[in-house]
Amino acid sequence: MTPEDRRAAIVDAALSVIIRQGIAATSVRDVAREMGTSSGLIHHYFASMDELLAEAFERVAAEELAVTVAALDTARDPVGRLANFFSNYTRVDEDWGVQLWLDVWADAARRPALQRTSRRLNQAWQLLVVDLIRDGVRAGVMTCQDPEATAWRIISLLDGLALQVVAHANLVSREDASGWAREHAEDELGLPRGALASG
């Protein structure tokens, strides 16, 4: 294996362990066992477990963001693009994906590399929504005095509802979470009810 391939294989193994037992319970020894190798090999490629966890998380989160960005381009108008954003906000698609974000947020205060990665990717999601809102305002189909704050509220509501879906599925359904978030955005942006219902 090339060094790049070996590093990617280590990240693959780390993700397998993380999905199974969570970030907090994942150790270098676990990753080495998953690969059938020694802990020394892991340390050769990653200076710390924090660095490995951050790279594993970044791979998943960056792929999620790329999928969502690609989906936006299938709509021709700002409202359709925002509707597509809600339809493709992948944190609510898979329980393990939401759980990964929750684990990262819980551990970020103790792991600087993970915190930096989480912060950067969360801001990328927020900026994506800011751009969608600004496009809508420029086109005269949305009203918004503060796109940055509105985007944070939309993202935070989506993430909070995703937590409820994963932790308490019998209390909040995916359909409820998606519907409530869309309705909130419609109200914030001066859109008629149901404007974001499909995308």
N, C-alpha and C positions, 0 to 999 in steps of 0.2 A: 504493500500500500504506500502511496505517496503520503507525505506528512499531512496534506490537506484532506486526503481520504481518511486517514487515521483519525484526525481531529473530528471530522464529520461523523465517523462511526462512534466515537466517544459521546458526541452529542446525541446521536440516535439512542444509544444505550441509556444515557441519562434521562431522556424523555420517556423511555419505556418504564423506567423505575419511578419517575415522577408521577406518571399517569396512574401507576399502580398504588403508590403509597404516599404521594404528596411531597412537596419540596422540603418541608421541615424534617421529614423522616428519611431523606435521601442522603447517603454518604458516599464518599469516594469508594469505600469497600463495596457498597451495593452496586455501583456502576461497574467496577472491575469484575465483580461476580457475574453481572449481566453479560459482560463481554467475554468472560472466561479468560481473564488476564490478571495482571497484578496491579495493585494500587500505584506502584511506581510508574507504570506506563501513563496512567491518568495524570499524575503530577508532572510528568515530562512535558505534556502538552498544555496543561492548564496550571497556572501559578497557584490557584486556590479553588476551592469548591464554589465560592461565590462567583468567580469568573465563569466556571462551567455552567452553573445554574443560569446565569445571566445570558450566556450564549444560547442555551437550550430554549429559554423563554423567548429570546429575541427571534429565533427561527420561527416559532409558532405564531407569535404576535405579528411579525412582519408579513408572514404569509396571509394571515387573516386580513390585514389591512390591504394588501395587494389584491385579494379577491374582491373586497368591497369596492375599491377604487375602480377596478375593471368593470364591475357591474353598473357603476354610475353612468358609464358612457353609452349604455344601451338606451338611455332616455334622452330626448331632444330638448326638453325644457327644464327649468330649475325645479319646479314642483315634482316632476317625474323623477329627477335625479335624487331629490331628497326622499321621495317614496322608495326609490331603489336602495338608498342608504339604510332605511329602516328594515327593508326586506332582507338585506345582506349583512346586517350587523351580527357578525358571526359569533360573538361571545355568547349568544343565547342558543346557538345551534346545537352545541354538544355540551353535555354536563361537564365533561372533563376539561373542556376549554375554559368554561367559566370558573371551574375549580382552580385551574392553573392561575388565572388572574387573581383570584381570591388569595391563593397561597402566596403569590408574589407580593401583593399588597400587605399581607400579614408579616412577611419576612423582610420586606424592603428596609425597614428601620434598622435592622441588624446586619444587613448585607449591602455595603455601599455600591458594589457593581450592579447588583440587582436593582437597587433603588434608582441608579442613574438610567438604566435601561428602561425600567418601568415608567419613569417620569418622561423620558424622551418619547416613548411610544404612546403614552396616554396623551401627550401634547399633540402628537401627529394626528390622532383620532379627532381631538378637539379642533385642530386647525382645518381638518377636512370638512367638518360641519360649519365652521366659520366661512369657508369658501363657498359652500352650498348656499348659506344664508345670504351672503353678499351678492352672489349671482342672482338670487331671487329678488333682492331689494333693487338691484340695478335694472332688472327686467320689469319692475313695477308690480310684481305679483306677490311680494311679501313685504311686511312692515317690521322693522326692528331697529331700535335705537342703539343697542349694544350687542352686536353679533358675537363678540368674545364671551360675554357673560351668558348669553342665551345658549351658545354651544356647550358651555360647561354644564348648564342646567340640564340640557337634553342628554348629554353623555352620562351625567351623574344619575339621572332618573333611569336611563336604560340599564346601567350597571347595578343600581340598587334593586331594580325589579328582577334582573337576572339572578342576583343573589337569592331573592325570595323564591324564584322558580326552582333553583337548585336545592336550596335548603328546605323549602316548605312547599313542595309541588302540589300537595293537597289543599293548600290555601290560595296560592296564586298560580294560575295556569300560564303557559307560554302565550296563549291567545290573549289573555287578559293583559299581560305585561306589554306585549306588542301594541295592543289597542290603546292602552292608557298612555304609553309613550308617544304614539302618533297624535292622539288627541291633545296632549300637552303641547306638542310642537305646533300643531295647527292653531291653538289658542295664542301661543307666544308670537306667532308670525302672521297673525291676521288672516289665516287661511280658512276657507269654509270647512265645516265638519265633514270629514270623509275624503278630503283632498289627498291625504297621504295614505288612504286605505289600501291602495294597491300599488305595486311597483315591481 
